[in-house]
Amino acid sequence: MDTTNIITIPQSNKKPRKWKFSELLADHGVHQRWEKVRKFFFLRESTYDMTNLCNIRCDGCYYYEGDKQFAQGNENPEAWRKLMQEEKARGITYVVLAGAEPSMVPELLEVCYQEMPIGCIATNGVKRIPESVGYKIHISVWGNDKTSLRVRRAKNLLLKQIDNYRGDPRAVFVYTFTRDNIDEMHEVMESIVAHDCKITFNVFSSPVGYTGSLRHNRNSLERTRKVMLDLLAKYPGHVLFSPYNVVAHTHHYGLHKLYGCSYPRRNPSTDIGLGRSFRQYRADLSWDRDVACCVPDTDCDECRHYASGSAVVTARLYRHVTDPDTFKSWLDYVDTYLAVWVKGYEKGDNLCHELIAPPL
Amino acid sequence: MPVSTDNKALIIRIAEIIISELKLEDITPETFDPALDLVDELGVDSMDLATVVLVLQDEYGITIDEDDYPKLRNIRMIAEYIEQKRNA
């Protein structure tokens, strides 16, 4: 299937039918999926840099951009416990524990988990996080081992990651497609499948000012789209993704232009939603609304990050209740995001297999 | 401001929809304070509100723009918004 130019808004002389929400829910499978995903509408996230320590150093790393890298790490477990209690009190129900490398401070992860039981840890997977920390764990993969050695200065990284997390229900491997690792994904996928691991896809989103070779262009996005679709078709049991995820993350427009980013950095409204509740804490437990988003220091116009999409696309429910395929695509996207981010949530089969244009 | 009979019925129906969609317990349409701030006092978030809006659109045959969500702070404001839309 040639998917190069398929993502276009269909042209029609007929005025499209206006669907009622109740009509969209009349389909049994759609209704079931809606009821399944809406149970998780209570999730309200904030993100936390856990430390300024890391055990590897990667090209294009988001943590070592901007001011946050200079924050003095707070390694007092009781300070973290108090923060989590305060976060819970202001309505936060989901934590994303990230930068620089959370596995360097396992005692802090334990404290967070004791206070806030739903969340996720973004790790490079070099050091195993204790099983007592029951969060979802995202293990970042940036290419095959040869590329990892070059870009991340880490030897046999994928093997180490798989050794640490094979058979672990917390684990989801996250493959970041850069401009120069697209074709390596097939090789990585073989290892993932051979060890029966789960994987989802991310698209490299340049930090502000980054001009290196990882930055995508229109051609590399189209190549990425093809590989994603191939792997999704070939390994549906191992790939947590949907056709609409492919559309949203490989479109030549970034997520902000397609959906309007709802994180504070790009959203001045404090009325409701992420603009009201989201905070991005630095390792010293300070936060600044003006720079708060899920991957700070990303160039917003280039942002196709999987974490961003999970919130931004999901929040645009209203725009996706236009017709059955668009609504099914949105449901697939939300079902995927929940399977990637919530431990114990099982992804269903995708409901829409067409590539649906984002409702602009 | 006096509440008309029609407006009172509308307020009760909106309360029913919110209670049903958000699966609220320990509250009835009659005891639901129409001035209760849905976000600050009830803890309604954007996804909850979007769900309620979709059902209201179906029920009253109106379109509620995303930009108008901040105007829907309580049941009384929602009722006034719906009446304005229906009379427009």
Boltz contact constraints between the chains, C-beta under 6 A:
constraints:
  - contact:
      token1: [A, 20]
      token2: [B, 58]
      max_distance: 6.0
  - contact:
      token1: [A, 21]
      token2: [B, 54]
      max_distance: 6.0
  - contact:
      token1: [A, 21]
      token2: [B, 58]
      max_distance: 6.0
  - contact:
      token1: [A, 22]
      token2: [B, 58]
      max_distance: 6.0
  - contact:
      token1: [A, 41]
      token2: [B, 47]
      max_distance: 6.0
  - contact:
      token1: [A, 271]
      token2: [B, 70]
      max_distance: 6.0
  - contact:
      token1: [A, 272]
      token2: [B, 39]
      max_distance: 6.0
  - contact:
      token1: [A, 272]
      token2: [B, 46]
      max_distance: 6.0
  - contact:
      token1: [A, 273]
      token2: [B, 46]
      max_distance: 6.0
  - contact:
      token1: [A, 315]
      token2: [B, 46]
      max_distance: 6.0
  - contact:
      token1: [A, 317]
      token2: [B, 50]
      max_distance: 6.0
  - contact:
      token1: [A, 318]
      token2: [B, 50]
      max_distance: 6.0
  - contact:
      token1: [A, 318]
      token2: [B, 66]
      max_distance: 6.0
